[in-house]
Amino acid sequence: MKISFIIPTHNCAEYLHPAIDSCLTQSYKDIEVVVVDDASTDSTPDYVAWAKKQTWADKVVFIRNEANLGRCASRNIGNAAATGDILAVLDADDLSMPKRAELTVARFQAGAVFVHGAAYQTDAVGRDGGLAPTDVFNKEKAIEKLTAGIVHSTVAYTKEIANRYKYQEGEPARLGVDDFALFMQMAVDGVKFDYIPAALAAYRVNEFGITSTRNPEEVEKFKRGYVDGLLAVPA
């Protein structure tokens, strides 16, 4: 089974090389990396073009949006372009652990359609912050607590799932809950979530990122309305 790592990026050139290298140096070798540059104004396009000639060759597919479309649209574009049987999520400032692909593929070979796992936390300069709070996904708990407890950069799903479920721009993206919205839609539809009890990624906590600067009350209000709306739709 081939696994495609999807990396959306916008003005993140300083972190992009480690992120891509962490995918190319996996213990499992049947991989590709799809980088979707969302109209970066930094050195990202020139850097990727140079690096592909040096070491990345045909393993890296580079797509550039002519206009800034947002991270959700970029994820959807990357998913559509990927040729793998399995699509693995990675943010441009995060890292995949060396055995992530190997462990992930094993679960899909056993019949999984969606997996997530544990993750390390790091700060802006890569200092270890310990394990992030993750656990086996529980639908009822997620509905009650309004949190999926999933580190997005550990997630992988089948191409079929990617074709069926799309990341949403608008309010979910603005509030940084586009991943939560996607997970909850899947969960309500009965998609089975598999958990890998191993660190699959290193997740960078950014004090200036959306999750650190958004209004918690606004986020909770949106999440509750979104989940209640999903539950109100007849099966």
Residue pairs with C-beta under 8 A, 6 or more apart in sequence:
1 30
1 84
1 85
1 86
1 105
1 108
1 109
2 30
2 31
2 32
2 83
2 84
2 85
2 86
3 28
3 30
3 31
3 32
3 84
3 85
3 86
3 87
3 88
3 101
3 104
3 105
3 156
4 31
4 32
4 33
4 34
4 82
4 83
4 84
4 86
4 87
4 88
5 23
5 31
5 32
5 33
5 34
5 88
5 90
5 96
6 34
6 36
6 75
6 78
6 79
6 82
6 87
6 88
6 89
6 90
7 16
7 19
7 20
7 23
7 33
7 34
7 35
7 36
7 78
7 90
7 91
7 92
8 36
8 38
8 71
8 74
8 75
8 78
8 91
8 92
9 16
9 35
9 36
9 37
9 38
9 40
9 44
9 74
9 92
10 37
10 38
10 39
10 40
10 68
10 71
10 74
10 92
11 40
11 41
11 42
11 44
12 40
12 42
12 44
12 92
12 93
13 40
13 42
13 43
13 44
13 47
15 92
15 93
15 204
16 35
16 44
16 47
16 48
16 92
17 47
17 51
18 95
19 90
19 91
19 92
19 93
19 94
19 95
19 96
20 33
20 35
20 51
20 56
20 60
22 90
22 95
22 96
22 97
22 98
23 31
23 33
23 88
23 90
23 96
23 101
24 31
24 33
24 55
24 56
24 59
24 60
25 98
26 96
26 98
26 99
26 100
26 101
26 102
27 98
27 99
27 101
27 102
28 99
28 101
28 102
28 105
31 59
31 84
31 101
32 59
32 60
32 61
32 82
32 83
32 84
33 56
33 59
33 60
33 61
34 60
34 61
34 63
34 78
34 81
34 82
35 48
35 60
35 61
35 62
35 63
35 78
36 63
36 64
36 65
36 74
36 75
36 77
36 78
36 81
37 44
37 45
37 48
37 62
37 63
37 64
37 65
38 65
38 68
38 69
38 70
38 71
38 73
38 74
39 64
39 65
39 66
39 67
39 68
39 69
45 64
48 60
48 62
49 62
51 60
52 60
52 62
61 81
61 82
63 77
63 78
63 81
65 73
65 74
65 77
69 77
69 169
70 169
70 173
71 167
71 173
71 178
72 166
72 167
72 168
72 169
72 172
72 173
72 178
73 167
73 169
75 89
75 167
76 166
76 167
79 87
79 159
79 162
79 163
80 162
82 159
82 162
84 159
85 108
85 158
85 159
86 104
86 105
86 108
86 156
86 157
86 158
86 159
87 156
87 157
87 158
87 159
87 162
88 96
88 100
88 101
88 104
88 155
88 156
89 152
89 153
89 154
89 155
89 156
90 96
90 153
90 201
91 152
91 153
91 203
91 204
93 204
93 206
94 153
94 201
94 202
94 203
94 204
95 122
95 201
95 202
96 153
96 200
96 201
97 120
97 198
97 199
97 200
97 201
97 202
99 198
100 117
100 154
100 200
100 201
103 117
103 196
103 198
103 200
104 115
104 156
104 196
104 200
107 115
107 194
107 196
108 115
108 156
108 158
112 192
112 194
113 157
113 158
113 160
113 161
113 191
113 192
114 155
114 156
114 157
114 158
114 161
114 186
114 191
114 192
114 193
114 194
115 155
115 156
115 157
115 193
115 194
115 195
115 196
116 134
116 137
116 150
116 151
116 154
116 155
116 156
116 193
116 194
116 195
116 196
116 200
117 134
117 151
117 154
117 195
117 196
117 197
117 198
117 199
117 200
117 201
118 131
118 132
118 134
118 151
118 154
118 196
118 197
118 198
118 199
118 200
119 131
119 132
119 134
119 151
119 153
119 154
119 199
119 200
119 201
119 202
119 203
120 128
120 129
120 130
120 131
120 132
120 199
120 201
120 202
120 203
121 128
121 129
121 130
121 131
121 132
121 202
121 203
121 204
121 205
122 128
122 129
122 202
122 203
122 204
122 205
123 129
123 204
123 205
124 204
124 206
124 207
126 204
129 205
131 199
132 151
132 203
133 149
134 149
134 150
134 151
134 154
135 149
135 195
136 193
136 195
137 148
137 149
137 150
137 183
137 187
137 193
137 195
138 149
139 187
139 188
141 149
142 148
142 149
142 183
142 184
142 187
143 184
143 227
143 231
146 180
146 220
146 223
146 224
146 227
147 180
148 179
148 180
148 183
148 184
148 187
150 179
150 183
151 201
151 203
152 179
153 200
153 201
153 203
154 196
154 200
154 201
155 179
161 186
161 191
165 182
165 185
165 186
166 182
167 173
167 178
167 179
167 182
168 178
168 181
168 182
169 178
171 222
172 178
172 180
172 181
172 222
172 226
175 210
175 214
175 218
175 219
175 222
176 209
176 210
176 211
176 214
176 219
177 219
177 222
177 223
177 226
180 223
181 226
183 193
184 226
184 227
184 230
185 230
186 193
187 193
188 230
188 231
188 233
205 212
206 212
